[in-house]
Amino acid sequence: MLHITKKLNRRLPNFPLPIYKSIKIANSVSETGDKFSIFAGLDKKKVKELKKLSLDKSDVDLQKNTSDLARFGKGSYEKWYKKNRTPFALVHNATDTLAGLIWFGPKQLGLKSLKHLSKKELALEKNSVYRGTWHTISYRSYPGFRGKGLMKDFGIFVMDIYLKKFPDIKLWNSTNKENSAGTRYAESLGFKLNEKLSDKKKNWLVMVKY
């Protein structure tokens, strides 16, 4: 569990923030007494850390369950950000390191993540900006902080902020069928499996929050 205290009394700015702008929006404390800060946006230092984490092939869970190696490790954060993405970071105060990351942004319902796209679909995805009512949520925690009960409260908190900024959108998420922890996490945030859009033969699930 994560006990969160809002830091900002003033109204939050519009999302997405200008690239590399980072605003501390909350303080938090885990059940074990570890202190964390929650930020909207990533500054250049945290973008550099994100790239390093994404390139870490020893992190088997991250490499298996996300496309971050291609997205942030080998790819361009700047190009990704241009697709109107809004990242939120959970940062461990004592070490100033990323404990978790959640982002939101417009994305066509059911569109597969990078590692599942064909070459034609990948080219289309990289060169288009979706402007519909569906937005995606994506999440990951990092080594040393997984399994400590931090992500649920973090997710609920930032999802509430995002939905207040975009009250007319709907959220969806995609996950690997074999990533049972990711599926359970989505369910804890109120997402439910969409059988029609899921591709179980390819172990790819679509979860929707109605």
VMD Tcl script that draws the C-alpha trace (Angstrom):
set ca {
  {0.00 0.00 0.00}
  {1.09 3.55 -0.75}
  {-0.18 6.45 1.34}
  {-0.40 9.46 -0.97}
  {-0.67 13.12 -0.04}
  {-1.36 15.64 -2.79}
  {1.25 18.36 -3.02}
  {-0.36 20.79 -5.41}
  {-3.13 23.04 -4.18}
  {-3.27 24.96 -7.44}
  {-4.92 23.69 -10.59}
  {-2.84 21.29 -12.65}
  {-1.74 22.48 -16.09}
  {-3.10 20.91 -19.24}
  {-1.69 17.62 -20.47}
  {0.54 16.75 -22.12}
  {3.09 19.01 -20.51}
  {5.86 20.56 -22.62}
  {8.51 17.90 -23.20}
  {11.02 17.53 -20.34}
  {8.82 19.55 -17.97}
  {8.26 17.73 -14.69}
  {5.95 18.78 -11.85}
  {5.84 17.16 -8.43}
  {2.21 16.46 -7.66}
  {2.31 14.30 -4.54}
  {4.31 12.84 -1.68}
  {3.82 9.22 -0.68}
  {4.96 6.70 1.91}
  {4.93 2.90 1.63}
  {3.90 0.58 4.45}
  {7.57 -0.07 5.17}
  {8.24 3.64 5.57}
  {9.99 4.27 2.26}
  {9.25 7.72 0.88}
  {8.37 8.40 -2.74}
  {7.44 11.39 -4.88}
  {4.96 11.39 -7.75}
  {5.69 13.55 -10.78}
  {3.71 14.48 -13.85}
  {6.16 14.50 -16.76}
  {9.80 13.45 -16.98}
  {12.78 15.77 -17.00}
  {15.88 15.03 -19.09}
  {17.56 13.18 -16.23}
  {14.64 10.81 -15.82}
  {14.35 10.31 -19.60}
  {17.99 9.24 -19.60}
  {17.28 6.83 -16.72}
  {14.24 5.47 -18.56}
  {16.38 4.73 -21.61}
  {18.94 2.89 -19.47}
  {16.25 0.81 -17.77}
  {14.67 0.00 -21.12}
  {18.00 -1.23 -22.51}
  {18.59 -3.55 -19.55}
  {18.21 -7.01 -21.09}
  {18.79 -8.62 -17.69}
  {15.34 -7.32 -16.70}
  {13.54 -10.32 -18.15}
  {10.06 -9.23 -17.03}
  {10.34 -5.82 -18.67}
  {11.72 -7.19 -21.92}
  {9.11 -9.95 -22.10}
  {6.07 -7.89 -21.23}
  {6.74 -4.48 -22.80}
  {8.05 -2.91 -26.00}
  {10.26 -0.49 -24.07}
  {13.49 -1.78 -25.60}
  {12.27 -0.61 -29.02}
  {10.22 2.33 -27.71}
  {12.69 4.01 -25.34}
  {15.91 1.99 -25.48}
  {16.55 1.99 -29.22}
  {13.78 4.41 -30.14}
  {13.23 8.11 -29.59}
  {11.50 9.43 -26.49}
  {10.95 12.69 -28.36}
  {9.06 10.99 -31.21}
  {7.03 8.97 -28.72}
  {6.13 12.12 -26.78}
  {4.85 13.81 -29.93}
  {1.96 11.34 -29.90}
  {0.49 13.32 -26.96}
  {1.70 10.98 -24.24}
  {1.43 11.96 -20.57}
  {3.84 10.09 -18.28}
  {3.66 9.94 -14.49}
  {6.68 8.81 -12.47}
  {6.94 7.23 -9.03}
  {10.39 8.16 -7.71}
  {12.12 6.68 -4.67}
  {13.32 9.64 -2.63}
  {16.35 8.06 -0.97}
  {17.94 6.97 -4.25}
  {16.24 9.38 -6.67}
  {15.44 6.43 -8.96}
  {12.38 5.44 -10.95}
  {10.29 2.94 -9.04}
  {7.37 2.94 -11.46}
  {6.05 4.61 -14.58}
  {2.50 5.02 -15.87}
  {1.53 6.87 -19.00}
  {-1.64 7.78 -20.84}
  {-2.40 9.03 -24.31}
  {-4.71 8.80 -27.31}
  {-4.54 5.41 -29.02}
  {-6.99 3.55 -31.22}
  {-8.86 0.86 -29.31}
  {-7.33 -2.54 -30.03}
  {-4.18 -1.31 -31.78}
  {-1.39 -3.70 -30.89}
  {1.83 -2.63 -29.19}
  {5.06 -2.29 -31.17}
  {6.31 -5.86 -30.82}
  {3.01 -7.25 -32.17}
  {2.69 -5.02 -35.27}
  {3.48 -6.04 -38.82}
  {5.93 -3.86 -40.78}
  {3.03 -2.16 -42.55}
  {1.14 -1.57 -39.28}
  {4.33 -0.34 -37.60}
  {4.93 2.26 -40.31}
  {1.34 3.45 -40.01}
  {1.52 3.65 -36.23}
  {4.75 5.64 -36.26}
  {3.46 8.17 -38.78}
  {-0.04 8.85 -37.50}
  {-1.60 10.62 -34.55}
  {-4.87 9.18 -33.28}
  {-7.37 11.81 -32.12}
  {-10.37 9.72 -31.05}
  {-11.99 9.25 -27.65}
  {-10.00 6.14 -26.68}
  {-6.81 6.60 -24.65}
  {-4.38 3.93 -23.53}
  {-2.84 3.36 -20.12}
  {0.51 1.61 -19.85}
  {2.42 0.76 -16.69}
  {5.60 -0.82 -15.43}
  {7.56 -1.07 -12.20}
  {11.30 -1.51 -12.01}
  {13.70 -3.93 -10.29}
  {13.90 -3.45 -6.55}
  {10.34 -2.11 -6.36}
  {8.21 -4.88 -7.85}
  {5.88 -6.87 -5.65}
  {5.88 -4.28 -2.88}
  {2.31 -3.06 -3.27}
  {3.26 0.36 -4.66}
  {1.64 0.38 -8.07}
  {-2.08 0.03 -7.30}
  {-2.43 3.23 -5.28}
  {-0.06 5.02 -7.64}
  {-2.20 3.92 -10.58}
  {-5.51 4.89 -9.01}
  {-4.13 8.30 -8.07}
  {-2.73 9.28 -11.47}
  {-5.63 7.73 -13.38}
  {-8.04 9.89 -11.40}
  {-5.99 13.00 -12.24}
  {-5.87 12.12 -15.93}
  {-9.58 11.39 -16.20}
  {-10.44 14.67 -14.52}
  {-8.46 16.41 -17.25}
  {-10.09 14.31 -19.97}
  {-13.60 13.48 -18.67}
  {-14.94 12.45 -22.09}
  {-12.38 9.76 -22.94}
  {-12.37 6.01 -22.34}
  {-9.34 3.99 -21.25}
  {-8.03 0.68 -22.52}
  {-4.92 -1.39 -22.03}
  {-3.16 -4.25 -23.78}
  {-1.15 -6.96 -22.07}
  {0.54 -10.27 -22.77}
  {-1.68 -13.21 -21.81}
  {1.29 -14.77 -20.02}
  {1.75 -11.60 -17.94}
  {-0.66 -12.62 -15.20}
  {0.64 -9.93 -12.83}
  {-0.08 -7.24 -15.44}
  {-3.58 -8.62 -16.01}
  {-4.34 -8.67 -12.28}
  {-3.04 -5.13 -11.97}
  {-5.33 -3.90 -14.74}
  {-8.25 -5.64 -13.05}
  {-7.39 -3.92 -9.76}
  {-7.76 -0.59 -11.59}
  {-11.20 -1.57 -12.88}
  {-10.34 -2.90 -16.34}
  {-12.15 -5.88 -17.83}
  {-11.18 -8.26 -20.62}
  {-12.60 -7.52 -24.07}
  {-12.88 -10.97 -25.64}
  {-13.73 -9.68 -29.11}
  {-10.64 -7.52 -29.50}
  {-8.19 -9.87 -27.79}
  {-5.99 -12.23 -29.80}
  {-5.50 -15.18 -27.48}
  {-3.69 -17.23 -30.13}
  {-0.95 -14.62 -30.00}
  {-1.26 -14.25 -26.21}
  {-2.42 -10.64 -26.58}
  {-5.24 -9.31 -24.42}
  {-7.27 -6.10 -24.64}
  {-8.70 -4.76 -21.38}
  {-11.18 -1.90 -21.21}
  {-12.38 0.40 -18.44}
  {-16.01 1.37 -19.10}
}
mol new
graphics top color blue
foreach p $ca { graphics top sphere $p radius 0.5 }
foreach p [lrange $ca 0 end-1] q [lrange $ca 1 end] { graphics top cylinder $p $q radius 0.2 }
display resetview
